Amino acid sequence: MLNQLITFLDSSPSCYHGVDNLAKRLAAEGYTALAEPDHWDLQPGGKYYLTRNQSAILAFRIPARQPDRFILAASHSDRPCFKVKENPELETEYIRLAVERYGSMLMSTWLDRPLSIAGRVLVETAEGITARLVNLDRDLCMIPNLAIHMNRKANDGYAYNPAVDLIPLTGSLATKGSFSRLVAEAAGCRPEEILGHDLFLYNREKARVWGADNEYLSAQALDDLQCAWATMEGFLQAKPGPAVPVCCVFDNEEVGSGTMQGADSTFLSGALARICAGTGMDYRRAVAGSFLVSADNAHALHPNHPEYADATHRPAINGGIVLKFNANQRYTTDGVSAAIFRKACRMAGVPTQTYCNRADLPGGSTLGNISTAQVSIPTVDVGLPQLAMHSCYETAGTKDAGYLVRAMATLYAMDLPQVN
Ligand code: CO
């Protein structure tokens, strides 16, 4: 199972590739692709998925017997990285690429390592416009550090300026024009046929398992591809249950979710309404009885900085699924949703742990409360424990994704307990 996760991580250098890999997995399992502009003819026992903008995906099954509710999981496909600007070639004594920050990354991690470019291009064809996924898949760029001799304060906490310090080098002046030629080659078209692009830098380092007992997994975008993969795998492994199982992966969590393919959109609510219309469920009654797991990675106790963890909330790598709590509801978990999720984990034999910010640290947020504003369902915020969140090479455990697979497979098949 760990090898499948590693293959997924290594073949998902952009949100588009991640969603494409999930779609291919669903198609291979016999799921029918639906399109939002089409009429949907949903059948009892049917298995379906749909995508939006190629960067968000939602899969569901219609039970053979009349359902009356949903059990859902939500995660995100995007990661903090650098987006390549339009007309990116900057010409000085070198050719560099103009890029823009996407999300809040740990900037220093992008320096001094081979980088490449992946995403999608929009190609003009005889039939119209085709979106093609591209991965230049070669060591193409580097963001070189300034030598210590020129920046004696580099080790005293340096403030990187993204407009100066973080511009990737791609070649000598003689390589001018290479960017559009290489992208066109990867897309199988001529440069002048490219009408648009959404291209991102990615780290060329493959996922690695390491540690004295091979207990750690490092890779890019563990936040949140680890949860996207594990919730989808749990969805696929779940036995039939009374509810409609739904697995959703949104885009743009790292920039606030407020896009048409983000959690703050109609993607989920629209699909749920159409599933209700196609199965005879009452939308409001179905939603009222449903349950959502918002799965986005959590901070493990840091080996060098234990002081940032709360006194009684110190998530351990390979210690199990982390339930996230916040009194101000930046995480949606409350007593009720925690109880339901813990019951599923007990049934699955999966360990759980808890996360809470230190009372004097604000902490982050995730897509649970944003999704809940669109579709108001009891929600639990969970994640897998990891280190170095938003580095371009993050570290987690080799066991925790398997725990989430088992927990979700159990939860999806459950007759949800009534809380009286
Ligand atoms: Co995340």
Residues whose N, C-alpha, C, O or C-beta is under 5 A from the ligand:
A	BS01	CO	D223 D224 D296 N297
